[in-house]
Amino acid sequence: MTSQLNMIKARSAAFVLTCLCTMAVFGQNDGSEQNQTGRAGTFVITNARIYTVAGPVIENGTVVIQNGKIASVGTNVQIPGGAERIDGRGLSVFPGMIDADTRMGLAEITLAVPGSVDLAETGNMNAHTRAIKGIHPHSAHINVTRVNGITTVLSRPQGGTISGQAAVIDLNGSTPDEMAVISDFGLVINFPRVVAGGGFGGGGGGGGGGGQADFNALIRRRDQAVEDLKKIFRDAETHLKAQEAYSRDKSLPYVDANPALEAMGPYIRGQRPILFTVERERDIRAVAKFVADMKVKGIIIGGQEAWKAADVLKANNIPVVYTNIYSNPVRDDDPYDYLFNAPAKMESAGVKFAISTGDVGPESRDLPYQAGIAGAFGLAPDAALRSVTLSPAEILGVADRMGSIEAGKVANIVVADGNILEPRTNIRYMFINGRMIPLTSRHTRLFDSFKDRGVPERP
Amino acid sequence: MKKITAYLVLLLLGLGSLPLSAIGQSQNSVLIKGGTVMTAARGTLENTDILVQNGKIARIGKGLSAPAGVRTIDATGKYVTPGIIDAHSHAMLSSINEGSYSVTSMVRIRDMLDPTDITIYRALAGGVTGANLLHGSANSIGGQNSVVKFKWGKSAEEMVVADAPPGIKFAMGENVRRTTQQPLPGMQLRYPRTRQGTIEVMRDAFLRARDYKQAWDDFRAKKTRVQPRKDLELEPIVEILEGKRLVHAHGYRSDEHLNLLRLAEEFGFKIGTLQHALEAYKIAPEIAKHGAGVSIFADSWGYKLEAYDSIPYNGYILWKNGVNVSINSDSGERIRRLNLDAAKMMKYGGVPEEDSLKMITLNPAIQLGIGKRTGSIEVGKDADIVIWSGHPFSAFSRAETTMIEGETYFDRAADAEMRSKMTAEREALEKLDVNRAPGSGGTPPRVPAERREERGHDDIDGGNDR
């Protein structure tokens, strides 16, 4: 324990030195939250319990972090000379968690501070707008989230029918470029739903707005909205083909630029996934049909009743980013645990899924506890851990790089004093891309400022 | 007509088999055997029995046996805690702000309690047995509270804790100033619009109440023969001045809550609780000296400007200063997982386990003036008890049984039974003509609500100003 403390002290001193040097070089610390990008090095964690997620748990194992990657992992590994050692006795090592649906960096304070909010563009079709261009790398949410063991998130725009493009980012870096894992990962579509009161895209719509709705009319309205969406896809295809034709044959008519339609290219052609926000079974089935009809790659975001549509999701390779642990069941007569046990039902139905907070940012740090709650309602503990590590990595197409503790993957690693999915567990060390990240945030700084405050006497 | 009658009959039959009968066992004596009992008062007792008789905790010990006719619950391998009490909730309420004036001390929560709100059942399933039902935060003085126990299936009157001292909601900050709301065209701005205005509205109310009390005192002392007109707005404020009514004051910024403490001191009374008080850690010594309780969110932050300095270490710093801290939900969603919010107090700063548990049990009970009868597992107290599948601070644990005064109001096994009955009922209902598919002659059914419930606690659902 003492040696551990000394270690921490030594490292803190080293860190302060690093900061001072940085300040000397750049003249000033800009005071932002995200200025502390950690430090690179060769690190070795010994004698720890290692939750590899990809394979069995390794007791008394060693992890070597070198050149930003996991150099080796196991019980009998070579420790490079000059490596900084972390005594992992009593500690557990986990892959950094991944929150596969947030709005991280796109809004600092959502209520009544519109100047800090870049969540949604106006208009219905914004395929060309990219979250990566709006993500504020110095948002206080980023450090607050990562010190709880979340190293990577998907951040996406919202609003309209085609909201724009989502980015996958590491929660470290001074610029969006440094943070980006995949700048343009997926296209967000708020799929038209059968809702009373809601319009195209149907994000909202509460009850029937008084009186009885004509169900047939509502279905027709949804179908029309889906047709309108398909037309956008076809328009994009036509536009791209015309452009391609012109580039081959300059005698053909020149095609004016259309950024929104051009941005659709990789998505309508199935090269990158489309994120469909949708909850109810009938709407999820409609998405599956759309995916099949249009031959695109789909991901469900939300997915309350995805387990009921397991057949079509599996048939069309559509995974689910489930964001409803912290939601109440919609109908009063739904079982009280209807949304707590949905992950367990997806697991047993064979649907590929990740658990996500679906949060704007400040509450994303609760991701591990949401997975834990799913564990209380039927999801096996190892599946719960997988649902916030390797599974989201697979869904976001980065499982070759992250999501598990395996040699060769980037070192997004969390060291904790217990099960990371438990709210009593403390994070002791963390690494993003092999950089040791200071466990500080806006919250720890305010804590340090006030924890010992007394009331001063007036002279 | 025939259709409707058939439907009604089925509905009534269905209701007969709904949660109420399945759960509301009339007997309120029970022996809970062999659990790990976290008393929230005298530590954790391994392998311990609790004998409940006539709704009260009669004995706590090892090897107790059940008197004749008293059922036994085997809690071996399980954890037993006091029922959770939420010191800030809007469950059972469909309307919470009388927004026409900024001082509406005359309005009463008890006039609009809905005992069928499903939030009650979901809260029970999260181990919650009682709550402080408050008005919203649109008004500087919002109205009179009700302290209830969640006796699902009983009437609203039976849920109200009769001997809980009366309370009243105060509010300060963005919601009172109405600055989080876009005024509609032609709408007049309401006073106050600033923090300095808000505190003066409150002071004015106390000055009027003091004058009003003086008028009655003079009349009772026969100094005047003209009886003052009874004033429903000022009566509850006089009760505050007399120390008979607890003030539960919504607010965020520490300076603003400090203003309120000073105002209370000026008028010679003590604030009951500072609600939310996400910056209370900045003025913890002042709060401790005044003697107010604080009821916080465990770790919500950043959803509005005045919540931007909220830190999850708030509870720890207040605890360290000796302040009575409770953790509330202010939300029909969050109320289901207050046990995990308490666990976070151990993580952020390191509040000891029992003191963390107290923040959702005994401390709120004390804050609401019902700490003598509930909030901990001690002989003589109400048997408001939760049996958990594992440690209540583990995310992997579930509430298995929740009882109030010895009666079971939630039980996971009974819930499973109820579900199959409801499934059968739904199938029967769906076969009725009225529910036949559109296009095949049936009347089209109303489309169910689609919208995900707002994550809203308090102010996140800006429109409601909870």
Interface residues (C-beta under 8 A of the other chain):
Chain A: E108 I109 T110 L111 A112 V113 A140 H141 V144 R193 V194 V195 A196 G198 G202 G204 G205 G206 G207 G208 Q212 A213 D214 F215 N216 L218 E279 R280 G302 Q304 N324 Y326 S327 N328 P329 V330 R331 D332 D333 P335 Y336 D337 G361 P362 E363 R365 P368 Y369 A371 G372 I373 G375 A376 F377 P381 L421 E422 P423 R424 T425 N426 R442 H443 L446 F447 F450 K451 R453 G454 V455
Chain B: I118 Y121 R122 A125 E174 T179 T180 Y281 K282 A284 P285 E286 D299 S300 W301 G302 Y303 K304 L305 Y308 D309 I311 P312 Y313 Y316 I317 K320 G332 E333 R334 R336 R337 L340 A343 K344 M346 K347 G349 S389 F393 S394 A395 F396 S397 R398 D415 R419 M422 R426 P438 G439 T443 P444 P445 R446 V447 P448 A449 E450 R451 R452 E453 R455 D459 I460 G462
